[in-house]
Amino acid sequence: MFTREIADRLFKAALIADSHALGLHWIYDTDLLDREPLDLNRLHAPMSHWHGIRQAGEQTHYGDQLVHLVEYCRQHPRIEQEHYQRAWASFMQHYTGYQDKATVTTLERLEHGRAPAASSSTELSAVIRMIAPLTLAKDRDDYLDQVTAAVSATHDSELTIQTAHYFARVLIDVLSGRDLIRSLERHLDQLPPELQTLATEGLASAGEDTRHTLRRFGIACDTRHGLPGILHLVARFTSLEPLMKENVLAGGDSSARGMVAAVLLTAADPDQPERLPAHLLPCILVSKTP
């Protein structure tokens, strides 16, 4: 559907946002965050213990799994859920980074032959996988089918899949030249009522303080927290660097929020990642082309 060049820019934006979030990812102490304990004009090793020995410029487990999926897509003609799931499981069995609950649950269910093998997690993190099949899909329906396959490999929940479909539809619109905010509004009816309400609140909050607003919506990993936060970010900011900084300082699962928001902003303005200073590029982008 779309060129490798466009897909690579979105991939780059997602990795930049993920690496930028690493230093304060999963920090929930808002008093600490409001003292701005890290200089977010550069990249940092994680303050929390969850990411172990990760170093500044590396990715969280979200970024690492996205890299694996994109590489998978470059080697296969499409994403078939069971085939990708097996490839993902092989990768994760040797992975030295953090393994979240969705990962552990899915690996255990695969090992014991349970069906469905995927967890029922409603976390937001799998939504970013929507960018991977952009170059593989023949049309919109095929693209949405492959988004479902990628997300449901580990997060077999309607909330996460519906949210991924919502952003995937928006992504197609914006990459086809439509306005980002109008596209976000246009596809609200694709969400179930609970998520429609949250998304509408997110879009309406553009004039509000970001840290306060994201914390009000909720900064944990659940899709119901992250969805309105993403919409606030893209409605409020037109530049990637301040968006990433304020997102990270709000706390919690800043990586999942930031990756999707960065991709949407870059879809609307593909030069966004190129305008960032070189010292904000993660190691993987310095060492090789994504």
C-alpha positions as protocol buffer text, in pm:
chain_id: "A"
residue {
  index: 1
  type: MET
  ca { x: 0 y: 0 z: 0 }
}
residue {
  index: 2
  type: PHE
  ca { x: 277 y: 243 z: 88 }
}
residue {
  index: 3
  type: THR
  ca { x: 644 y: 273 z: 3 }
}
residue {
  index: 4
  type: ARG
  ca { x: 933 y: 145 z: 210 }
}
residue {
  index: 5
  type: GLU
  ca { x: 1057 y: 503 z: 245 }
}
residue {
  index: 6
  type: ILE
  ca { x: 736 y: 617 z: 417 }
}
residue {
  index: 7
  type: ALA
  ca { x: 720 y: 309 z: 638 }
}
residue {
  index: 8
  type: ASP
  ca { x: 1083 y: 356 z: 742 }
}
residue {
  index: 9
  type: ARG
  ca { x: 1016 y: 712 z: 856 }
}
residue {
  index: 10
  type: LEU
  ca { x: 733 y: 594 z: 1077 }
}
residue {
  index: 11
  type: PHE
  ca { x: 952 y: 313 z: 1211 }
}
residue {
  index: 12
  type: LYS
  ca { x: 1226 y: 564 z: 1284 }
}
residue {
  index: 13
  type: ALA
  ca { x: 985 y: 792 z: 1471 }
}
residue {
  index: 14
  type: ALA
  ca { x: 861 y: 502 z: 1685 }
}
residue {
  index: 15
  type: LEU
  ca { x: 1215 y: 397 z: 1779 }
}
residue {
  index: 16
  type: ILE
  ca { x: 1314 y: 754 z: 1864 }
}
residue {
  index: 17
  type: ALA
  ca { x: 1016 y: 798 z: 2096 }
}
residue {
  index: 18
  type: ASP
  ca { x: 1076 y: 460 z: 2260 }
}
residue {
  index: 19
  type: SER
  ca { x: 1444 y: 526 z: 2328 }
}
residue {
  index: 20
  type: HIS
  ca { x: 1367 y: 877 z: 2454 }
}
residue {
  index: 21
  type: ALA
  ca { x: 1118 y: 730 z: 2702 }
}
residue {
  index: 22
  type: LEU
  ca { x: 1361 y: 466 z: 2835 }
}
residue {
  index: 23
  type: GLY
  ca { x: 1517 y: 684 z: 3104 }
}
residue {
  index: 24
  type: LEU
  ca { x: 1190 y: 756 z: 3288 }
}
residue {
  index: 25
  type: HIS
  ca { x: 977 y: 469 z: 3161 }
}
residue {
  index: 26
  type: TRP
  ca { x: 743 y: 326 z: 3425 }
}
residue {
  index: 27
  type: ILE
  ca { x: 827 y: 596 z: 3678 }
}
residue {
  index: 28
  type: TYR
  ca { x: 503 y: 682 z: 3859 }
}
residue {
  index: 29
  type: ASP
  ca { x: 639 y: 920 z: 4124 }
}
residue {
  index: 30
  type: THR
  ca { x: 490 y: 1243 z: 3993 }
}
residue {
  index: 31
  type: ASP
  ca { x: 671 y: 1459 z: 4250 }
}
residue {
  index: 32
  type: LEU
  ca { x: 1000 y: 1319 z: 4123 }
}
residue {
  index: 33
  type: LEU
  ca { x: 897 y: 1368 z: 3762 }
}
residue {
  index: 34
  type: ASP
  ca { x: 793 y: 1728 z: 3823 }
}
residue {
  index: 35
  type: ARG
  ca { x: 1145 y: 1799 z: 3948 }
}
residue {
  index: 36
  type: GLU
  ca { x: 1265 y: 1684 z: 3603 }
}
residue {
  index: 37
  type: PRO
  ca { x: 1531 y: 1443 z: 3736 }
}
residue {
  index: 38
  type: LEU
  ca { x: 1685 y: 1384 z: 3392 }
}
residue {
  index: 39
  type: ASP
  ca { x: 1791 y: 1621 z: 3117 }
}
residue {
  index: 40
  type: LEU
  ca { x: 1555 y: 1515 z: 2839 }
}
residue {
  index: 41
  type: ASN
  ca { x: 1764 y: 1695 z: 2580 }
}
residue {
  index: 42
  type: ARG
  ca { x: 1962 y: 1371 z: 2566 }
}
residue {
  index: 43
  type: LEU
  ca { x: 1904 y: 997 z: 2606 }
}
residue {
  index: 44
  type: HIS
  ca { x: 1943 y: 809 z: 2934 }
}
residue {
  index: 45
  type: ALA
  ca { x: 1973 y: 466 z: 3084 }
}
residue {
  index: 46
  type: PRO
  ca { x: 1660 y: 366 z: 3277 }
}
residue {
  index: 47
  type: MET
  ca { x: 1602 y: 494 z: 3629 }
}
residue {
  index: 48
  type: SER
  ca { x: 1359 y: 210 z: 3704 }
}
residue {
  index: 49
  type: HIS
  ca { x: 1478 y: -146 z: 3764 }
}
residue {
  index: 50
  type: TRP
  ca { x: 1244 y: -298 z: 3504 }
}
residue {
  index: 51
  type: HIS
  ca { x: 1481 y: -253 z: 3214 }
}
residue {
  index: 52
  type: GLY
  ca { x: 1784 y: -404 z: 3383 }
}
residue {
  index: 53
  type: ILE
  ca { x: 2113 y: -326 z: 3216 }
}
residue {
  index: 54
  type: ARG
  ca { x: 1975 y: -129 z: 2922 }
}
residue {
  index: 55
  type: GLN
  ca { x: 2198 y: 164 z: 2830 }
}
residue {
  index: 56
  type: ALA
  ca { x: 2121 y: 514 z: 2705 }
}
residue {
  index: 57
  type: GLY
  ca { x: 2018 y: 502 z: 2341 }
}
residue {
  index: 58
  type: GLU
  ca { x: 1882 y: 148 z: 2355 }
}
residue {
  index: 59
  type: GLN
  ca { x: 1517 y: 45 z: 2328 }
}
residue {
  index: 60
  type: THR
  ca { x: 1259 y: -77 z: 2574 }
}
residue {
  index: 61
  type: HIS
  ca { x: 1112 y: -421 z: 2510 }
}
residue {
  index: 62
  type: TYR
  ca { x: 843 y: -250 z: 2303 }
}
residue {
  index: 63
  type: GLY
  ca { x: 1101 y: -113 z: 2063 }
}
residue {
  index: 64
  type: ASP
  ca { x: 1292 y: -440 z: 2050 }
}
residue {
  index: 65
  type: GLN
  ca { x: 977 y: -634 z: 1962 }
}
residue {
  index: 66
  type: LEU
  ca { x: 887 y: -378 z: 1696 }
}
residue {
  index: 67
  type: VAL
  ca { x: 1232 y: -417 z: 1541 }
}
residue {
  index: 68
  type: HIS
  ca { x: 1182 y: -793 z: 1533 }
}
residue {
  index: 69
  type: LEU
  ca { x: 839 y: -757 z: 1368 }
}
residue {
  index: 70
  type: VAL
  ca { x: 965 y: -516 z: 1102 }
}
residue {
  index: 71
  type: GLU
  ca { x: 1253 y: -750 z: 1022 }
}
residue {
  index: 72
  type: TYR
  ca { x: 1002 y: -1037 z: 1005 }
}
residue {
  index: 73
  type: CYS
  ca { x: 796 y: -837 z: 753 }
}
residue {
  index: 74
  type: ARG
  ca { x: 1103 y: -782 z: 536 }
}
residue {
  index: 75
  type: GLN
  ca { x: 1150 y: -1157 z: 513 }
}
residue {
  index: 76
  type: HIS
  ca { x: 789 y: -1268 z: 459 }
}
residue {
  index: 77
  type: PRO
  ca { x: 511 y: -1167 z: 215 }
}
residue {
  index: 78
  type: ARG
  ca { x: 251 y: -1104 z: 485 }
}
residue {
  index: 79
  type: ILE
  ca { x: 182 y: -1142 z: 857 }
}
residue {
  index: 80
  type: GLU
  ca { x: 7 y: -1470 z: 929 }
}
residue {
  index: 81
  type: GLN
  ca { x: -81 y: -1482 z: 1297 }
}
residue {
  index: 82
  type: GLU
  ca { x: 33 y: -1832 z: 1389 }
}
residue {
  index: 83
  type: HIS
  ca { x: 352 y: -1813 z: 1182 }
}
residue {
  index: 84
  type: TYR
  ca { x: 445 y: -1474 z: 1324 }
}
residue {
  index: 85
  type: GLN
  ca { x: 357 y: -1592 z: 1674 }
}
residue {
  index: 86
  type: ARG
  ca { x: 603 y: -1880 z: 1644 }
}
residue {
  index: 87
  type: ALA
  ca { x: 875 y: -1648 z: 1514 }
}
residue {
  index: 88
  type: TRP
  ca { x: 804 y: -1402 z: 1796 }
}
residue {
  index: 89
  type: ALA
  ca { x: 817 y: -1682 z: 2057 }
}
residue {
  index: 90
  type: SER
  ca { x: 1154 y: -1802 z: 1926 }
}
residue {
  index: 91
  type: PHE
  ca { x: 1287 y: -1448 z: 1951 }
}
residue {
  index: 92
  type: MET
  ca { x: 1151 y: -1392 z: 2302 }
}
residue {
  index: 93
  type: GLN
  ca { x: 1284 y: -1720 z: 2439 }
}
residue {
  index: 94
  type: HIS
  ca { x: 1634 y: -1583 z: 2392 }
}
residue {
  index: 95
  type: TYR
  ca { x: 1554 y: -1221 z: 2472 }
}
residue {
  index: 96
  type: THR
  ca { x: 1752 y: -1064 z: 2758 }
}
residue {
  index: 97
  type: GLY
  ca { x: 1531 y: -758 z: 2810 }
}
residue {
  index: 98
  type: TYR
  ca { x: 1216 y: -725 z: 3017 }
}
residue {
  index: 99
  type: GLN
  ca { x: 933 y: -970 z: 2959 }
}
residue {
  index: 100
  type: ASP
  ca { x: 597 y: -821 z: 3051 }
}
residue {
  index: 101
  type: LYS
  ca { x: 288 y: -1012 z: 3159 }
}
residue {
  index: 102
  type: ALA
  ca { x: 145 y: -1041 z: 2808 }
}
residue {
  index: 103
  type: THR
  ca { x: 472 y: -1193 z: 2690 }
}
residue {
  index: 104
  type: VAL
  ca { x: 505 y: -1437 z: 2979 }
}
residue {
  index: 105
  type: THR
  ca { x: 141 y: -1544 z: 2951 }
}
residue {
  index: 106
  type: THR
  ca { x: 161 y: -1599 z: 2575 }
}
residue {
  index: 107
  type: LEU
  ca { x: 484 y: -1797 z: 2600 }
}
residue {
  index: 108
  type: GLU
  ca { x: 336 y: -2017 z: 2872 }
}
residue {
  index: 109
  type: ARG
  ca { x: 18 y: -2080 z: 2674 }
}
residue {
  index: 110
  type: LEU
  ca { x: 219 y: -2166 z: 2363 }
}
residue {
  index: 111
  type: GLU
  ca { x: 433 y: -2407 z: 2562 }
}
residue {
  index: 112
  type: HIS
  ca { x: 126 y: -2589 z: 2695 }
}
residue {
  index: 113
  type: GLY
  ca { x: -58 y: -2590 z: 2362 }
}
residue {
  index: 114
  type: ARG
  ca { x: -349 y: -2377 z: 2480 }
}
residue {
  index: 115
  type: ALA
  ca { x: -582 y: -2201 z: 2240 }
}
residue {
  index: 116
  type: PRO
  ca { x: -591 y: -1918 z: 2190 }
}
residue {
  index: 117
  type: ALA
  ca { x: -225 y: -1894 z: 2275 }
}
residue {
  index: 118
  type: ALA
  ca { x: -218 y: -1518 z: 2313 }
}
residue {
  index: 119
  type: SER
  ca { x: -283 y: -1338 z: 2639 }
}
residue {
  index: 120
  type: SER
  ca { x: -603 y: -1138 z: 2685 }
}
residue {
  index: 121
  type: SER
  ca { x: -403 y: -828 z: 2778 }
}
residue {
  index: 122
  type: THR
  ca { x: -567 y: -490 z: 2713 }
}
residue {
  index: 123
  type: GLU
  ca { x: -235 y: -306 z: 2721 }
}
residue {
  index: 124
  type: LEU
  ca { x: -165 y: -37 z: 2463 }
}
residue {
  index: 125
  type: SER
  ca { x: 188 y: -146 z: 2370 }
}
residue {
  index: 126
  type: ALA
  ca { x: 90 y: -386 z: 2088 }
}
residue {
  index: 127
  type: VAL
  ca { x: -90 y: -109 z: 1896 }
}
residue {
  index: 128
  type: ILE
  ca { x: 238 y: 21 z: 1750 }
}
residue {
  index: 129
  type: ARG
  ca { x: 261 y: -299 z: 1545 }
}
residue {
  index: 130
  type: MET
  ca { x: 14 y: -137 z: 1306 }
}
residue {
  index: 131
  type: ILE
  ca { x: 303 y: 21 z: 1116 }
}
residue {
  index: 132
  type: ALA
  ca { x: 473 y: -307 z: 1024 }
}
residue {
  index: 133
  type: PRO
  ca { x: 243 y: -435 z: 744 }
}
residue {
  index: 134
  type: LEU
  ca { x: 211 y: -102 z: 561 }
}
residue {
  index: 135
  type: THR
  ca { x: 439 y: -215 z: 278 }
}
residue {
  index: 136
  type: LEU
  ca { x: 292 y: -567 z: 259 }
}
residue {
  index: 137
  type: ALA
  ca { x: -81 y: -506 z: 237 }
}
residue {
  index: 138
  type: LYS
  ca { x: -265 y: -506 z: -97 }
}
residue {
  index: 139
  type: ASP
  ca { x: -550 y: -284 z: 23 }
}
residue {
  index: 140
  type: ARG
  ca { x: -714 y: -147 z: 336 }
}
residue {
  index: 141
  type: ASP
  ca { x: -892 y: -469 z: 432 }
}
residue {
  index: 142
  type: ASP
  ca { x: -576 y: -673 z: 388 }
}
residue {
  index: 143
  type: TYR
  ca { x: -386 y: -418 z: 595 }
}
residue {
  index: 144
  type: LEU
  ca { x: -638 y: -434 z: 880 }
}
residue {
  index: 145
  type: ASP
  ca { x: -629 y: -815 z: 870 }
}
residue {
  index: 146
  type: GLN
  ca { x: -251 y: -809 z: 908 }
}
residue {
  index: 147
  type: VAL
  ca { x: -271 y: -551 z: 1188 }
}
residue {
  index: 148
  type: THR
  ca { x: -507 y: -788 z: 1367 }
}
residue {
  index: 149
  type: ALA
  ca { x: -264 y: -1077 z: 1315 }
}
residue {
  index: 150
  type: ALA
  ca { x: 29 y: -879 z: 1454 }
}
residue {
  index: 151
  type: VAL
  ca { x: -154 y: -745 z: 1758 }
}
residue {
  index: 152
  type: SER
  ca { x: -350 y: -1057 z: 1849 }
}
residue {
  index: 153
  type: ALA
  ca { x: -38 y: -1272 z: 1844 }
}
residue {
  index: 154
  type: THR
  ca { x: 17 y: -1158 z: 2204 }
}
residue {
  index: 155
  type: HIS
  ca { x: -277 y: -930 z: 2294 }
}
residue {
  index: 156
  type: ASP
  ca { x: -598 y: -1111 z: 2204 }
}
residue {
  index: 157
  type: SER
  ca { x: -836 y: -851 z: 2345 }
}
residue {
  index: 158
  type: GLU
  ca { x: -1103 y: -655 z: 2161 }
}
residue {
  index: 159
  type: LEU
  ca { x: -1000 y: -327 z: 2325 }
}
residue {
  index: 160
  type: THR
  ca { x: -643 y: -345 z: 2200 }
}
residue {
  index: 161
  type: ILE
  ca { x: -737 y: -474 z: 1855 }
}
residue {
  index: 162
  type: GLN
  ca { x: -1011 y: -213 z: 1810 }
}
residue {
  index: 163
  type: THR
  ca { x: -771 y: 62 z: 1913 }
}
residue {
  index: 164
  type: ALA
  ca { x: -511 y: -66 z: 1668 }
}
residue {
  index: 165
  type: HIS
  ca { x: -772 y: -68 z: 1391 }
}
residue {
  index: 166
  type: TYR
  ca { x: -875 y: 286 z: 1478 }
}
residue {
  index: 167
  type: PHE
  ca { x: -522 y: 419 z: 1451 }
}
residue {
  index: 168
  type: ALA
  ca { x: -453 y: 207 z: 1143 }
}
residue {
  index: 169
  type: ARG
  ca { x: -751 y: 363 z: 962 }
}
residue {
  index: 170
  type: VAL
  ca { x: -631 y: 708 z: 1065 }
}
residue {
  index: 171
  type: LEU
  ca { x: -281 y: 625 z: 945 }
}
residue {
  index: 172
  type: ILE
  ca { x: -408 y: 528 z: 599 }
}
residue {
  index: 173
  type: ASP
  ca { x: -601 y: 855 z: 576 }
}
residue {
  index: 174
  type: VAL
  ca { x: -311 y: 1073 z: 684 }
}
residue {
  index: 175
  type: LEU
  ca { x: -58 y: 899 z: 460 }
}
residue {
  index: 176
  type: SER
  ca { x: -304 y: 955 z: 176 }
}
residue {
  index: 177
  type: GLY
  ca { x: -296 y: 1330 z: 239 }
}
residue {
  index: 178
  type: ARG
  ca { x: -585 y: 1389 z: 478 }
}
residue {
  index: 179
  type: ASP
  ca { x: -561 y: 1610 z: 787 }
}
residue {
  index: 180
  type: LEU
  ca { x: -457 y: 1429 z: 1105 }
}
residue {
  index: 181
  type: ILE
  ca { x: -709 y: 1575 z: 1348 }
}
residue {
  index: 182
  type: ARG
  ca { x: -997 y: 1544 z: 1103 }
}
residue {
  index: 183
  type: SER
  ca { x: -901 y: 1182 z: 1041 }
}
residue {
  index: 184
  type: LEU
  ca { x: -893 y: 1109 z: 1413 }
}
residue {
  index: 185
  type: GLU
  ca { x: -1242 y: 1258 z: 1441 }
}
residue {
  index: 186
  type: ARG
  ca { x: -1368 y: 1086 z: 1126 }
}
residue {
  index: 187
  type: HIS
  ca { x: -1295 y: 736 z: 1253 }
}
residue {
  index: 188
  type: LEU
  ca { x: -1423 y: 775 z: 1609 }
}
residue {
  index: 189
  type: ASP
  ca { x: -1729 y: 570 z: 1519 }
}
residue {
  index: 190
  type: GLN
  ca { x: -1503 y: 270 z: 1463 }
}
residue {
  index: 191
  type: LEU
  ca { x: -1439 y: 259 z: 1838 }
}
residue {
  index: 192
  type: PRO
  ca { x: -1678 y: 104 z: 2093 }
}
residue {
  index: 193
  type: PRO
  ca { x: -1873 y: 362 z: 2299 }
}
residue {
  index: 194
  type: GLU
  ca { x: -1638 y: 350 z: 2599 }
}
residue {
  index: 195
  type: LEU
  ca { x: -1333 y: 423 z: 2384 }
}
residue {
  index: 196
  type: GLN
  ca { x: -1520 y: 682 z: 2175 }
}
residue {
  index: 197
  type: THR
  ca { x: -1585 y: 882 z: 2490 }
}
residue {
  index: 198
  type: LEU
  ca { x: -1223 y: 861 z: 2600 }
}
residue {
  index: 199
  type: ALA
  ca { x: -1093 y: 952 z: 2254 }
}
residue {
  index: 200
  type: THR
  ca { x: -1325 y: 1251 z: 2232 }
}
residue {
  index: 201
  type: GLU
  ca { x: -1202 y: 1372 z: 2570 }
}
residue {
  index: 202
  type: GLY
  ca { x: -845 y: 1335 z: 2451 }
}
residue {
  index: 203
  type: LEU
  ca { x: -902 y: 1544 z: 2139 }
}
residue {
  index: 204
  type: ALA
  ca { x: -1088 y: 1810 z: 2339 }
}
residue {
  index: 205
  type: SER
  ca { x: -798 y: 1850 z: 2584 }
}
residue {
  index: 206
  type: ALA
  ca { x: -552 y: 2009 z: 2340 }
}
residue {
  index: 207
  type: GLY
  ca { x: -544 y: 2337 z: 2534 }
}
residue {
  index: 208
  type: GLU
  ca { x: -471 y: 2177 z: 2870 }
}
residue {
  index: 209
  type: ASP
  ca { x: -142 y: 2116 z: 3050 }
}
residue {
  index: 210
  type: THR
  ca { x: 3 y: 1787 z: 2925 }
}
residue {
  index: 211
  type: ARG
  ca { x: 139 y: 1638 z: 3246 }
}
residue {
  index: 212
  type: HIS
  ca { x: -178 y: 1709 z: 3441 }
}
residue {
  index: 213
  type: THR
  ca { x: -401 y: 1588 z: 3158 }
}
residue {
  index: 214
  type: LEU
  ca { x: -220 y: 1260 z: 3092 }
}
residue {
  index: 215
  type: ARG
  ca { x: -218 y: 1182 z: 3463 }
}
residue {
  index: 216
  type: ARG
  ca { x: -590 y: 1255 z: 3479 }
}
residue {
  index: 217
  type: PHE
  ca { x: -654 y: 1012 z: 3193 }
}
residue {
  index: 218
  type: GLY
  ca { x: -425 y: 757 z: 3358 }
}
residue {
  index: 219
  type: ILE
  ca { x: -61 y: 679 z: 3286 }
}
residue {
  index: 220
  type: ALA
  ca { x: -62 y: 301 z: 3331 }
}
residue {
  index: 221
  type: CYS
  ca { x: -32 y: 50 z: 3047 }
}
residue {
  index: 222
  type: ASP
  ca { x: -399 y: -11 z: 2974 }
}
residue {
  index: 223
  type: THR
  ca { x: -541 y: 101 z: 2640 }
}
residue {
  index: 224
  type: ARG
  ca { x: -815 y: 295 z: 2818 }
}
residue {
  index: 225
  type: HIS
  ca { x: -546 y: 513 z: 2976 }
}
residue {
  index: 226
  type: GLY
  ca { x: -320 y: 548 z: 2675 }
}
residue {
  index: 227
  type: LEU
  ca { x: -577 y: 617 z: 2403 }
}
residue {
  index: 228
  type: PRO
  ca { x: -693 y: 961 z: 2526 }
}
residue {
  index: 229
  type: GLY
  ca { x: -335 y: 1045 z: 2614 }
}
residue {
  index: 230
  type: ILE
  ca { x: -217 y: 985 z: 2259 }
}
residue {
  index: 231
  type: LEU
  ca { x: -497 y: 1201 z: 2121 }
}
residue {
  index: 232
  type: HIS
  ca { x: -411 y: 1479 z: 2362 }
}
residue {
  index: 233
  type: LEU
  ca { x: -47 y: 1469 z: 2251 }
}
residue {
  index: 234
  type: VAL
  ca { x: -114 y: 1489 z: 1878 }
}
residue {
  index: 235
  type: ALA
  ca { x: -386 y: 1750 z: 1923 }
}
residue {
  index: 236
  type: ARG
  ca { x: -160 y: 1970 z: 2137 }
}
residue {
  index: 237
  type: PHE
  ca { x: 182 y: 1939 z: 1972 }
}
residue {
  index: 238
  type: THR
  ca { x: 295 y: 1993 z: 1615 }
}
residue {
  index: 239
  type: SER
  ca { x: 662 y: 1915 z: 1682 }
}
residue {
  index: 240
  type: LEU
  ca { x: 809 y: 1584 z: 1794 }
}
residue {
  index: 241
  type: GLU
  ca { x: 1069 y: 1703 z: 2046 }
}
residue {
  index: 242
  type: PRO
  ca { x: 835 y: 1889 z: 2289 }
}
residue {
  index: 243
  type: LEU
  ca { x: 575 y: 1615 z: 2250 }
}
residue {
  index: 244
  type: MET
  ca { x: 825 y: 1350 z: 2360 }
}
residue {
  index: 245
  type: LYS
  ca { x: 954 y: 1555 z: 2652 }
}
residue {
  index: 246
  type: GLU
  ca { x: 615 y: 1636 z: 2804 }
}
residue {
  index: 247
  type: ASN
  ca { x: 492 y: 1282 z: 2742 }
}
residue {
  index: 248
  type: VAL
  ca { x: 786 y: 1133 z: 2931 }
}
residue {
  index: 249
  type: LEU
  ca { x: 753 y: 1376 z: 3222 }
}
residue {
  index: 250
  type: ALA
  ca { x: 386 y: 1278 z: 3266 }
}
residue {
  index: 251
  type: GLY
  ca { x: 516 y: 937 z: 3376 }
}
residue {
  index: 252
  type: GLY
  ca { x: 399 y: 578 z: 3358 }
}
residue {
  index: 253
  type: ASP
  ca { x: 391 y: 396 z: 3026 }
}
residue {
  index: 254
  type: SER
  ca { x: 536 y: 685 z: 2829 }
}
residue {
  index: 255
  type: SER
  ca { x: 687 y: 454 z: 2569 }
}
residue {
  index: 256
  type: ALA
  ca { x: 362 y: 303 z: 2438 }
}
residue {
  index: 257
  type: ARG
  ca { x: 195 y: 647 z: 2429 }
}
residue {
  index: 258
  type: GLY
  ca { x: 493 y: 817 z: 2275 }
}
residue {
  index: 259
  type: MET
  ca { x: 554 y: 562 z: 2001 }
}
residue {
  index: 260
  type: VAL
  ca { x: 201 y: 585 z: 1861 }
}
residue {
  index: 261
  type: ALA
  ca { x: 188 y: 965 z: 1896 }
}
residue {
  index: 262
  type: ALA
  ca { x: 525 y: 1003 z: 1722 }
}
residue {
  index: 263
  type: VAL
  ca { x: 411 y: 784 z: 1434 }
}
residue {
  index: 264
  type: LEU
  ca { x: 91 y: 985 z: 1385 }
}
residue {
  index: 265
  type: LEU
  ca { x: 277 y: 1316 z: 1392 }
}
residue {
  index: 266
  type: THR
  ca { x: 530 y: 1182 z: 1143 }
}
residue {
  index: 267
  type: ALA
  ca { x: 257 y: 1050 z: 914 }
}
residue {
  index: 268
  type: ALA
  ca { x: 125 y: 1408 z: 898 }
}
residue {
  index: 269
  type: ASP
  ca { x: 474 y: 1556 z: 856 }
}
residue {
  index: 270
  type: PRO
  ca { x: 728 y: 1294 z: 739 }
}
residue {
  index: 271
  type: ASP
  ca { x: 1027 y: 1522 z: 805 }
}
residue {
  index: 272
  type: GLN
  ca { x: 963 y: 1529 z: 1181 }
}
residue {
  index: 273
  type: PRO
  ca { x: 1239 y: 1276 z: 1270 }
}
residue {
  index: 274
  type: GLU
  ca { x: 1488 y: 1449 z: 1041 }
}
residue {
  index: 275
  type: ARG
  ca { x: 1452 y: 1774 z: 1234 }
}
residue {
  index: 276
  type: LEU
  ca { x: 1558 y: 1618 z: 1562 }
}
residue {
  index: 277
  type: PRO
  ca { x: 1916 y: 1670 z: 1684 }
}
residue {
  index: 278
  type: ALA
  ca { x: 2148 y: 1375 z: 1624 }
}
residue {
  index: 279
  type: HIS
  ca { x: 2199 y: 1316 z: 1997 }
}
residue {
  index: 280
  type: LEU
  ca { x: 1834 y: 1210 z: 2029 }
}
residue {
  index: 281
  type: LEU
  ca { x: 1876 y: 927 z: 1781 }
}
residue {
  index: 282
  type: PRO
  ca { x: 1883 y: 577 z: 1936 }
}
residue {
  index: 283
  type: CYS
  ca { x: 2180 y: 349 z: 1885 }
}
residue {
  index: 284
  type: ILE
  ca { x: 2005 y: 135 z: 1623 }
}
residue {
  index: 285
  type: LEU
  ca { x: 1954 y: 437 z: 1399 }
}
residue {
  index: 286
  type: VAL
  ca { x: 2311 y: 557 z: 1439 }
}
residue {
  index: 287
  type: SER
  ca { x: 2457 y: 216 z: 1361 }
}
residue {
  index: 288
  type: LYS
  ca { x: 2236 y: 125 z: 1064 }
}
residue {
  index: 289
  type: THR
  ca { x: 1947 y: 238 z: 851 }
}
residue {
  index: 290
  type: PRO
  ca { x: 1614 y: 110 z: 994 }
}
